[in-house]
Each structure stands twice: as C-alpha cells, then as structure tokens.
Amino acid sequence: MTKTDIRRAMTTVDAWNAEHPIGTAVRYWTGFREGPGKISNTRTVAQLIAGQSPVVWVEGEGSCISLTHVEPVDEELRAAYEADRRAVAECAARPGGHAWLVEAEPGEEPYLTCADCPATGDDLYPDLDMLLDWAQDIGGTRVQFGRALPGDAVPYSIPVAVELEDVVSPAGPWGPAEVLRTNVLITYREDGAG
C-alpha cells in the first residue's frame, strides 16, 4: 500500500468520525454487500486496521466491519427495525413459535419467512443461507434451496416446521465438546401449527 493509499484511507476514517460519533445507528453487511443488511449502533470510532483498512466495530458483532460495508441510517428506520425485532421475539416466545413458510417466486431462491411476523431464516440462524443448499420434497413440491426458481415456474408458499440440530463432537483428552456443524431440518406442516 502506498503512502497515498494510506492518506486516502485515513481521510475516510477522519471524515466518518467527524460526521458519526460512537452510537450512530448504522446498516451493515458482514459478508457481501447484498440484501438489506443488519442494523445496529457503532461501538467505536472508525480507525485503520493494519494501518490501511478503514473499519468500525458495531454492537452485536465480534469483529470489525469495513467502512465500505457500513452506512448511517435515520432514527425512524432504526425504530422500525427495533419494532420488527420485538415482534419476532414475541412471535418466537408464543406457544408453538413461528408459523414458518418456505416461499419462492420465479427468479428468486426459496427462503424461510414467518406468516405472523417479520421473521426470516436469518432470525432463526444468522448464516442460514450458507446451510441451505440441497433439494427436498416438501408437501409435494420439489424445493431446490440455494437455486433460483426458473422464470416460468409457479410461485409457492409451503407451511413448514423448522428445527436446528447441532452436531457436537464429544469431549475427551483432545479437548472440550464443540459444535461441528448445524443441521437444518425442514418438514411439511399439515396442521397449521408453528
């Protein structure tokens, strides 16, 4: 990295810090900058990491986020996001939990959503999209997770039950027990219960 690149990165950090104090409401993306992102507040000032990359830390994340993947949001959007999070928590806490559906439209990948609140598969498990990459018959419909529905396909909305199952290694002289992977179990739900 050249001195010019470092100066440019430091200018980015200084500009961010001049406009956005600690606690600023932000939308951010931890991987590719795709989809709606997540909303939180900054918990540090922006800074250069390794002397070259402008980053900031946000509440709820254990690692820094590149400033290219962070944008400030207005308080109205932040309040709406918080209201959605409360609705998701209340729905999950009720007897039976969420009323999960697998839905897809032509040109889109199948996704999990709740019929009663704004919950999605990401509320169930933050990296759910990385776990879903298989084909499965659900309620008589062939669902191909991880692949877009063909443009001429019929859209669907299928009631399902969803369970997460951690596969854990046993503890032993080699170390403590640890989660090796998480299986997502999706089955057809005929009775209409969550």
Long-range contacts (C-beta under 8 A, 24 or more apart in sequence): 1-51, 1-52, 5-52, 6-48, 6-51, 6-52, 9-48, 9-52, 9-53, 9-54, 10-48, 12-46, 12-54, 12-67, 13-46, 13-47, 13-48, 13-54, 13-67, 16-46, 16-54, 16-56, 16-67, 17-45, 17-46, 19-72, 20-46, 20-72, 21-45, 24-72, 25-72, 25-73, 25-74, 25-75, 25-77, 25-78, 26-56, 26-58, 26-70, 26-71, 26-72, 26-73, 27-70, 27-71, 27-73, 27-77, 28-58, 28-61, 28-65, 28-69, 28-70, 28-71, 29-65, 29-69, 30-61, 30-65, 30-69, 33-68, 33-69, 39-73, 39-77, 39-78, 39-81, 42-70, 84-117, 84-118, 87-117, 87-118, 88-114, 88-117, 88-118, 88-119, 88-123, 90-117, 91-116, 91-117, 91-119, 92-119, 92-123, 94-194, 96-193, 96-194, 97-194, 98-124, 98-162, 98-194, 99-159, 99-192, 99-193, 99-194, 100-159, 100-160, 100-161, 100-162, 100-189, 100-194, 101-157, 101-158, 101-159, 101-160, 102-138, 102-143, 102-156, 102-157, 102-158, 102-160, 102-186, 103-155, 103-156, 103-157, 103-158, 104-143, 104-149, 104-153, 104-155, 104-156, 105-149, 105-155, 106-149, 106-150, 106-151, 106-152, 106-153, 106-155, 107-148, 107-149, 107-151, 108-148, 108-149, 109-145, 109-146, 109-147, 109-148, 109-149, 110-143, 110-144, 110-145, 110-149, 112-160, 112-162, 112-186, 115-159, 124-162, 124-164, 125-164, 125-182, 125-184, 128-184, 131-182, 131-183, 131-184, 132-184, 136-186, 138-186, 138-187, 138-188, 139-188, 139-190, 158-188, 159-188, 159-189, 159-190, 159-192, 160-186, 160-187, 160-188, 160-189, 161-186, 161-187, 161-188, 161-189, 161-193, 161-194, 162-186
